[in-house]
Amino acid sequence: MHKNFAITGVAGYIAPRHLKAIRDTGNRLVAAVDPHDAVGVLDQYSFDVRFFVEFERFDRHIEKLRRGPEEQRVHYVSVCSPNYLHDAHCRLALRVGADAICEKPLVVNPWNLDALEELEREYQKRIYTILQLRVHPKLVELREDLLRDGSAKRHAVSLTYVTSRGRWYDVSWKGIQDKSGGVATNIGIHFFDLLMWLFGEVERSVVHLSDPRRMAGVLHLDRADVKWFLSVDRSDLPSDVIKTSRTTYRSIMIDGHELEFTDGFTDLHTVVYKQTIAGNGFGIADARPSIELVHSIRTSTPTSANGDAHPFLFDKRVQLT
């Protein structure tokens, strides 16, 4: 039997990936909510979705469905709302007798995870998250190769991610640290999760640069030393990238070799949904290490960059503050 889904934040950037995953796993969307009503995207998936612009009316509707026949109740709530609302919307899912499938980051502050774990036990429901890089075929293969390597070698890793954002970013919730978690959380958390999944737990973290549009530092993991640089400022793009009119630059170097995983991104959300519905989703315990790390990064006092820092920090285009 198909499962019924409701979704929060349906007008947002990430929601279409969840809508597609719901449809492609053979399930049905029955309710959606967003304070913004530009949601014509819903017609690509169903003409029979109850849509609300007021969260309270959405809440009341799925609570009413819970008290009706089994075939009408909501089984999963997909949480695609702004980061600072994830915690509250996951709580709603549990309260109406549904499991939650939440976009990253699961929460902004790590202490919220403890309360969510208590609610999971209380309601006997689960909160899952989307860690789609963990199901990317090339990255799965790389992890298997690293785990087979019995040597004690420490790997030298460099992560660079520049994704251009206009002035709207600073005005929106994404530019407000209390709501988004800042650059490290908003655009970096899936990379930090990937690096820990590949190379182990954090031994030490040093932050060299921290401002509203860019961050940089060094991570010492069990099996790797990682220099990282994250930015939403177009001026940080390498000159050869700017010449091609591209607006994004992403690079992960491992021991001097580029990790190429641009291909294979198609339908990764759908893969995670399939695993989750089958009972093999990524839960709170999986999400916790990266959430604790990015919280530590954004609350750290930057130290002076030295020779071990990311090379972009020594580029004249990057003005240290």
Secondary structure, 3 states (H helix, E strand, C coil): CCCEEEEECCCCCCHHHHHHHHHHCCCEEEEEECCCCCCHHHHHCCCCCEEECCHHHHHHHHHHHHCCCCCCCCCEEEECCCHHHHHHHHHHHHHCCCEEEECCCCCCCCHHHHHHHHHHHHHCCCEEECCHHHHCHHHHHHHHHHHHCCCCCCEEEEEEEEECCCCHHHHCHHHCHHHHCHHHHHCCHHHHHHHHHHHCCEEEEEEEEEECCEEEEEEEECCEEEEEEEECCHHHCCHHHHHCCCCEEEEEEECCEECCCCCCCCCHHHHHHHHHHCCCCECHHHHHHHHHHHHHHHCCCCCCCCCCCCHHHHCCCCCCC
